[in-house]
Amino acid sequence: MAKRYKWGILAPGRIAAKFANALKVLDNAELYAVGSRDTGRAKKFAEEHGFKKYYGSYEELAGDPEVDVIYIASPHSEHYSQTLLCLRNKKAVLCEKAFSLNSRETDEMIAEARRRDVFLMEALWPPFQPFYIKAHEIIKSGILGKIVNMHAWFLFIPPFYPADRKFNISLGGGSLLDIGIYPVIDALTFLGIPDEVKASAFFGETGSEESINAILKYNSGNLATIYSSFLTNNGIGCDLLCEKGNLTVSRGRDMNQRVILELHGKDKETFTFTPPALGYHWEAEEVMNCLDRQLKESPVVPLSFSAGLMKTLDRIRESAGIVFPGRD
Ligand SMILES: NC(=O)c1ccc[n+]([C@@H]2O[C@H](COP(=O)([O-])OP(=O)(O)OC[C@H]3O[C@@H](n4cnc5c(N)ncnc54)[C@H](OP(=O)(O)O)[C@@H]3O)[C@@H](O)[C@H]2O)c1
């Protein structure tokens, strides 16, 4: 019989609620414990979602010997220290993006996981989604030829609260690590690590970056333009402009995922996907599959991908002048 894994949720905020709902569709996931900085919040979340235990500190959650795996859902700035806390307690970790605030921290998290021989994975949503898998299949099939140029974006207008993690620099605020990370993931997935990076950003009243454009150049002859912004709404998408046609990969505000294939001189073909549980359950499923196989990292989201992603984000930040005081 398949092992049932006892999940702990660290930091019961907005994404944690979606993730808890996703765990409910998996038979081998047990909603076991919640850890918050506040016992009342932990209790409320545990009751709402049916977790057995709750703790008023992250240390208590990490120290519970029954917990198999912890999902870290705090602001980016906290991921580094909390991942180390969990790994040092020998807990498998699924940590939200952005993995940390910089490469040095990401590299240390990876080194700690390897030193302790404990599973670690960044909670990257796209690699598990049907639209992404379909787009990959089409590109790999070669029917479109080489990708010449790529435009990828993530744009949405969140409510403005200066203390919110999206706008608060001390919590890693700014569009790049929150949503710009997705177009960067697209570039790394379809084109790899860029050879040159140039970026420019606008900063808002809290000093955090609110709009950024970056050009990634590849010596193999490709260019990628990535942009993210909290100042305009247009969902998430990526246009792959290729020698023999184009591919558009997008997720609209209706949450439907679409892949549009347009070969030169032919009619457009559209593939639409609407995954259950917003598609978050596939990340948890991957973690448990890896644990079943005693793997310490995921072949779908390898730690080398997370390391390359954070290095690229560092280069974009450096070019655009984005600094996280005390953390760079
Ligand atoms: N994969 C995705 O699709 C996706 C979507 C949204 C967000 N995310 C990622 O998930 C993470 C959390 O995002 P969110 O929108 O859920 O965040 P959030 O609601 O603002 O915060 C999550 C929780 O973090 C805890 N926390 C710990 N230290 C904190 C601090 N210094 N300041 C504020 N809160 C702190 C709080 O819970 P307690 O105090 O109760 O412990 C808070 O409720 C981010 O890294 C984000 O990038 C991923």
The ligand as an SDF file (V2000), in Angstrom:
LIG
                    3D

 48 52  0  0  0  0  0  0  0  0999 V2000
    3.0810   29.1570   -6.6910 N   0  0  0  0  0  0  0  0  0  0  0  0
    2.1820   30.1120   -6.7990 C   0  0  0  0  0  0  0  0  0  0  0  0
    1.3560   30.1040   -7.6930 O   0  0  0  0  0  0  0  0  0  0  0  0
    2.1780   31.2000   -5.7710 C   0  0  0  0  0  0  0  0  0  0  0  0
    1.0720   32.0560   -5.6880 C   0  0  0  0  0  0  0  0  0  0  0  0
    1.0800   33.0220   -4.6840 C   0  0  0  0  0  0  0  0  0  0  0  0
    2.1610   33.1460   -3.8380 C   0  0  0  0  0  0  0  0  0  0  0  0
    3.2250   32.3210   -3.9670 N   0  0  0  0  0  0  0  0  0  0  0  0
    4.4020   32.4380   -3.0820 C   0  0  0  0  0  0  0  0  0  0  0  0
    4.0150   32.0540   -1.7740 O   0  0  0  0  0  0  0  0  0  0  0  0
    4.6430   32.8610   -0.8020 C   0  0  0  0  0  0  0  0  0  0  0  0
    3.5740   33.4280    0.1150 C   0  0  0  0  0  0  0  0  0  0  0  0
    2.6840   34.2270   -0.6220 O   0  0  0  0  0  0  0  0  0  0  0  0
    1.2590   34.6740    0.0150 P   0  0  0  0  0  0  0  0  0  0  0  0
    0.6520   35.6010   -0.9510 O   0  0  0  0  0  0  0  0  0  0  0  0
    0.5010   33.5010    0.4770 O   0  0  0  0  0  0  0  0  0  0  0  0
    1.8060   35.5260    1.2530 O   0  0  0  0  0  0  0  0  0  0  0  0
    1.0470   36.1650    2.4730 P   0  0  0  0  0  0  0  0  0  0  0  0
   -0.3750   35.7060    2.4850 O   0  0  0  0  0  0  0  0  0  0  0  0
    1.3350   37.6210    2.4960 O   0  0  0  0  0  0  0  0  0  0  0  0
    1.8870   35.5700    3.7020 O   0  0  0  0  0  0  0  0  0  0  0  0
    1.9490   34.2530    3.9960 C   0  0  0  0  0  0  0  0  0  0  0  0
    2.1650   34.0530    5.4900 C   0  0  0  0  0  0  0  0  0  0  0  0
    3.5380   34.1860    5.8250 O   0  0  0  0  0  0  0  0  0  0  0  0
    3.6440   34.3300    7.2290 C   0  0  0  0  0  0  0  0  0  0  0  0
    4.7770   35.2000    7.5190 N   0  0  0  0  0  0  0  0  0  0  0  0
    5.9500   34.8020    8.0390 C   0  0  0  0  0  0  0  0  0  0  0  0
    6.7860   35.8190    8.1950 N   0  0  0  0  0  0  0  0  0  0  0  0
    6.1390   36.9000    7.7490 C   0  0  0  0  0  0  0  0  0  0  0  0
    6.4910   38.2640    7.6780 C   0  0  0  0  0  0  0  0  0  0  0  0
    7.6860   38.7140    8.0930 N   0  0  0  0  0  0  0  0  0  0  0  0
    5.5810   39.1220    7.1770 N   0  0  0  0  0  0  0  0  0  0  0  0
    4.3840   38.6830    6.7370 C   0  0  0  0  0  0  0  0  0  0  0  0
    3.9840   37.3860    6.7910 N   0  0  0  0  0  0  0  0  0  0  0  0
    4.8680   36.5090    7.3040 C   0  0  0  0  0  0  0  0  0  0  0  0
    2.2820   34.8040    7.7090 C   0  0  0  0  0  0  0  0  0  0  0  0
    1.6750   33.7240    8.4140 O   0  0  0  0  0  0  0  0  0  0  0  0
    1.8310   33.5300   10.0100 P   0  0  0  0  0  0  0  0  0  0  0  0
    2.3180   34.8000   10.5810 O   0  0  0  0  0  0  0  0  0  0  0  0
    0.4540   33.1630   10.4210 O   0  0  0  0  0  0  0  0  0  0  0  0
    2.7940   32.4320   10.2020 O   0  0  0  0  0  0  0  0  0  0  0  0
    1.5120   35.0390    6.4200 C   0  0  0  0  0  0  0  0  0  0  0  0
    0.1490   34.7660    6.5390 O   0  0  0  0  0  0  0  0  0  0  0  0
    5.4500   33.9160   -1.5660 C   0  0  0  0  0  0  0  0  0  0  0  0
    6.8050   33.5570   -1.5740 O   0  0  0  0  0  0  0  0  0  0  0  0
    4.8710   33.8680   -2.9770 C   0  0  0  0  0  0  0  0  0  0  0  0
    5.8310   34.1290   -3.9820 O   0  0  0  0  0  0  0  0  0  0  0  0
    3.2440   31.3440   -4.9170 C   0  0  0  0  0  0  0  0  0  0  0  0
  1  2  1  0
  2  3  2  0
  2  4  1  0
  4  5  1  0
  4 48  2  0
  5  6  2  0
  6  7  1  0
  7  8  2  0
  8  9  1  0
  8 48  1  0
  9 10  1  0
  9 46  1  0
 10 11  1  0
 11 12  1  0
 11 44  1  0
 12 13  1  0
 13 14  1  0
 14 15  2  0
 14 16  1  0
 14 17  1  0
 17 18  1  0
 18 19  2  0
 18 20  1  0
 18 21  1  0
 21 22  1  0
 22 23  1  0
 23 24  1  0
 23 42  1  0
 24 25  1  0
 25 26  1  0
 25 36  1  0
 26 27  1  0
 26 35  1  0
 27 28  2  0
 28 29  1  0
 29 30  1  0
 29 35  2  0
 30 31  1  0
 30 32  2  0
 32 33  1  0
 33 34  2  0
 34 35  1  0
 36 37  1  0
 36 42  1  0
 37 38  1  0
 38 39  2  0
 38 40  1  0
 38 41  1  0
 42 43  1  0
 44 45  1  0
 44 46  1  0
 46 47  1  0
M  CHG  2   8   1  16  -1
M  END
$$$$
